[in-house]
Amino acid sequence: TWLERNEELMYDLWNTYAAYPDIYLDIITPVNSNFKLFPYQRIFLRACMRYTTLYITAARATSKTFLSILAKYLQCIFIPNHVGSIVAPNKSQAAKISKQKIEEIWRIWPLLKNELEVRNGEVRANFGKDYCDLHFKNGSRLSIVGALDSDRGLRTHATLIDETRKKYIIFIEV
């Protein structure tokens, strides 16, 4: 089959896209779209895929939340069986914002929605008042978690800590 004949090429492309997720997004952007990533957005996405620790301080309107959720989404696509989470001080607000940003991501790159698992004809993207949970075809999972004692014990491979301006430190066990 074509896949068997081009297996090496597919591995090379997969590795390239994992290191350069912006190139992957350029390729899957619909022809009629006028969306373009800014250079700083490309750098941020690449850094999220390459480094274990990343801290960003940015001004308002730099798309921090959009880019962070997009980066977590791409990690779940490119790393099979990856368990990612987003930790925020206010779980319900984080879930609401995440749902908006994920739907925006799907509008810009409709193919990304196809990476989610489908069960009984339904895409496994669960959004509620205080939660957000996405299940990917490759076994990966992305969820929204509150920075509360009730969420202790959750095991993830990578966590995005949103809004760390408080005067306390959150330790995440990985």
MOFEN-V975291 format. One record per run of one state. SS is the DSSP state (helix for helix, strand for strand, loop for the rest). FROM is the first residue (numbers start at 1). LEN is the number of residues. If there is no record, write none. Layout:
ss:SS from:FROM len:LEN
ss:SS from:FROM len:LEN
//
This chain:
ss:loop from:1 len:1
ss:helix from:2 len:4
ss:loop from:6 len:1
ss:helix from:7 len:13
ss:loop from:20 len:1
ss:helix from:21 len:8
ss:loop from:29 len:10
ss:helix from:39 len:12
ss:loop from:51 len:13
ss:helix from:64 len:15
ss:loop from:79 len:4
ss:strand from:83 len:6
ss:loop from:89 len:2
ss:helix from:91 len:18
ss:loop from:109 len:1
ss:helix from:110 len:6
ss:strand from:116 len:1
ss:loop from:117 len:1
ss:strand from:118 len:2
ss:loop from:120 len:2
ss:strand from:122 len:2
ss:loop from:124 len:1
ss:strand from:125 len:3
ss:loop from:128 len:4
ss:strand from:132 len:5
ss:loop from:137 len:4
ss:strand from:141 len:6
ss:loop from:147 len:2
ss:helix from:149 len:3
ss:loop from:152 len:6
ss:strand from:158 len:4
ss:loop from:162 len:13
//
